[in-house]
Amino acid sequence: QVRVEESGGGLVQPGGSLTLSCATSGVSVHAMAWYRQFPGKTREWVGGLTVDNRTLYTASVKGRFSIFRNNAKGTIDLQMTNLAPEDTAAYYCRINGRDWGQGTQVTVSS
């Protein structure tokens, strides 16, 4: 059974940093992506790790967000820096273009 679980969300002040983790079991991860969903909006792609280990990002987060494999934890993490209120959203990871986690909420507010 495939399990995908995000963690690490929370409340952070503008300009702060937060790292989300995506843990999986029951599946071999070949590619993954992070998405986010603003209230009342459709889920949008944030960035991803390709099958050949390239990282890609949407323009609004490039230079601020970083995706990497955390071998110590066995997760794929999304490091977010210089966060702004407009980054407030539910963040999801998707594995192999198919399996979703339940999401984790990130709130950027003073």
C-alpha positions as a Markdown table, in Angstrom:
| # | Residue | x | y | z |
|---|---|---|---|---|
| 1 | Gln | 0.0 | 0.0 | 0.0 |
| 2 | Val | 1.3 | 3.4 | -1.0 |
| 3 | Arg | 1.6 | 6.0 | 1.7 |
| 4 | Val | 2.6 | 9.6 | 1.1 |
| 5 | Glu | 2.7 | 12.0 | 4.0 |
| 6 | Glu | 3.8 | 15.6 | 4.3 |
| 7 | Ser | 4.9 | 17.2 | 7.5 |
| 8 | Gly | 6.6 | 20.4 | 8.8 |
| 9 | Gly | 3.9 | 23.0 | 8.1 |
| 10 | Gly | 3.1 | 25.7 | 10.6 |
| 11 | Leu | 3.1 | 29.4 | 11.3 |
| 12 | Val | 6.1 | 31.5 | 10.3 |
| 13 | Gln | 6.7 | 35.2 | 10.2 |
| 14 | Pro | 7.3 | 37.0 | 6.9 |
| 15 | Gly | 10.9 | 36.6 | 5.9 |
| 16 | Gly | 11.2 | 33.4 | 7.8 |
| 17 | Ser | 12.0 | 29.9 | 6.7 |
| 18 | Leu | 10.3 | 26.5 | 6.9 |
| 19 | Thr | 11.2 | 23.0 | 5.7 |
| 20 | Leu | 8.5 | 20.6 | 4.6 |
| 21 | Ser | 9.1 | 16.9 | 4.3 |
| 22 | Cys | 7.5 | 14.3 | 2.2 |
| 23 | Ala | 7.7 | 10.7 | 3.5 |
| 24 | Thr | 6.7 | 7.7 | 1.5 |
| 25 | Ser | 6.3 | 4.0 | 1.8 |
| 26 | Gly | 5.2 | 1.2 | -0.4 |
| 27 | Val | 6.5 | 2.9 | -3.5 |
| 28 | Ser | 9.8 | 3.6 | -5.3 |
| 29 | Val | 10.1 | 7.3 | -5.9 |
| 30 | His | 11.3 | 8.1 | -9.4 |
| 31 | Ala | 10.0 | 11.6 | -9.5 |
| 32 | Met | 8.1 | 13.8 | -7.2 |
| 33 | Ala | 6.6 | 17.3 | -7.1 |
| 34 | Trp | 5.4 | 19.8 | -4.6 |
| 35 | Tyr | 2.2 | 21.6 | -5.1 |
| 36 | Arg | 0.3 | 24.2 | -3.2 |
| 37 | Gln | -3.3 | 25.2 | -3.0 |
| 38 | Phe | -4.6 | 28.6 | -2.0 |
| 39 | Pro | -8.1 | 28.8 | -0.5 |
| 40 | Gly | -10.7 | 28.7 | -3.2 |
| 41 | Lys | -8.1 | 28.0 | -5.9 |
| 42 | Thr | -6.9 | 25.0 | -7.8 |
| 43 | Arg | -3.8 | 23.2 | -6.8 |
| 44 | Glu | -0.7 | 24.6 | -8.5 |
| 45 | Trp | 2.7 | 23.2 | -9.2 |
| 46 | Val | 5.6 | 24.6 | -7.1 |
| 47 | Gly | 8.5 | 22.5 | -8.1 |
| 48 | Gly | 9.7 | 19.0 | -8.6 |
| 49 | Leu | 12.5 | 16.5 | -8.7 |
| 50 | Thr | 12.8 | 14.7 | -12.1 |
| 51 | Val | 13.7 | 11.1 | -12.8 |
| 52 | Asp | 17.2 | 12.3 | -13.7 |
| 53 | Asn | 17.5 | 14.2 | -10.4 |
| 54 | Arg | 17.0 | 17.7 | -11.8 |
| 55 | Thr | 15.1 | 20.2 | -9.8 |
| 56 | Leu | 12.6 | 22.5 | -11.4 |
| 57 | Tyr | 10.7 | 25.4 | -9.8 |
| 58 | Thr | 7.9 | 27.7 | -10.7 |
| 59 | Ala | 9.1 | 31.3 | -11.2 |
| 60 | Ser | 7.5 | 32.7 | -8.1 |
| 61 | Val | 9.6 | 30.5 | -5.8 |
| 62 | Lys | 12.8 | 30.2 | -7.8 |
| 63 | Gly | 15.7 | 31.3 | -5.6 |
| 64 | Arg | 13.7 | 31.0 | -2.4 |
| 65 | Phe | 12.6 | 27.3 | -2.4 |
| 66 | Ser | 14.8 | 24.3 | -2.7 |
| 67 | Ile | 13.9 | 20.6 | -3.2 |
| 68 | Phe | 16.3 | 17.9 | -2.1 |
| 69 | Arg | 16.5 | 14.3 | -0.9 |
| 70 | Asn | 17.1 | 14.2 | 2.8 |
| 71 | Asn | 18.9 | 10.9 | 3.0 |
| 72 | Ala | 19.2 | 11.1 | 6.8 |
| 73 | Lys | 15.4 | 11.2 | 7.2 |
| 74 | Gly | 14.5 | 9.2 | 4.0 |
| 75 | Thr | 12.3 | 12.1 | 2.8 |
| 76 | Ile | 12.2 | 14.5 | 0.0 |
| 77 | Asp | 12.2 | 18.0 | 1.5 |
| 78 | Leu | 11.1 | 21.4 | 0.4 |
| 79 | Gln | 13.2 | 24.1 | 2.0 |
| 80 | Met | 11.4 | 27.5 | 1.9 |
| 81 | Thr | 13.2 | 30.7 | 2.7 |
| 82 | Asn | 12.2 | 34.4 | 2.6 |
| 83 | Leu | 8.6 | 33.4 | 3.0 |
| 84 | Ala | 5.9 | 35.9 | 2.3 |
| 85 | Pro | 2.2 | 36.1 | 3.2 |
| 86 | Glu | 1.4 | 35.1 | -0.4 |
| 87 | Asp | 3.1 | 31.8 | 0.2 |
| 88 | Thr | 0.3 | 30.9 | 2.7 |
| 89 | Ala | -1.3 | 27.7 | 1.3 |
| 90 | Ala | -1.7 | 24.0 | 1.9 |
| 91 | Tyr | 1.3 | 22.2 | 0.5 |
| 92 | Tyr | 1.1 | 18.7 | -1.1 |
| 93 | Cys | 3.6 | 16.3 | -2.5 |
| 94 | Arg | 2.9 | 14.0 | -5.4 |
| 95 | Ile | 4.9 | 10.9 | -6.1 |
| 96 | Asn | 5.5 | 9.6 | -9.6 |
| 97 | Gly | 2.9 | 11.8 | -11.0 |
| 98 | Arg | 0.2 | 9.8 | -9.3 |
| 99 | Asp | 0.0 | 9.5 | -5.5 |
| 100 | Trp | -0.8 | 12.4 | -3.3 |
| 101 | Gly | -0.3 | 13.1 | 0.4 |
| 102 | Gln | -2.9 | 14.8 | 2.6 |
| 103 | Gly | -1.2 | 18.1 | 2.7 |
| 104 | Thr | 0.4 | 20.3 | 5.3 |
| 105 | Gln | -0.6 | 23.9 | 6.0 |
| 106 | Val | 1.8 | 26.8 | 5.8 |
| 107 | Thr | 0.8 | 30.1 | 7.2 |
| 108 | Val | 3.0 | 33.2 | 6.8 |
| 109 | Ser | 1.9 | 36.0 | 9.0 |
| 110 | Ser | 3.1 | 38.4 | 11.6 |
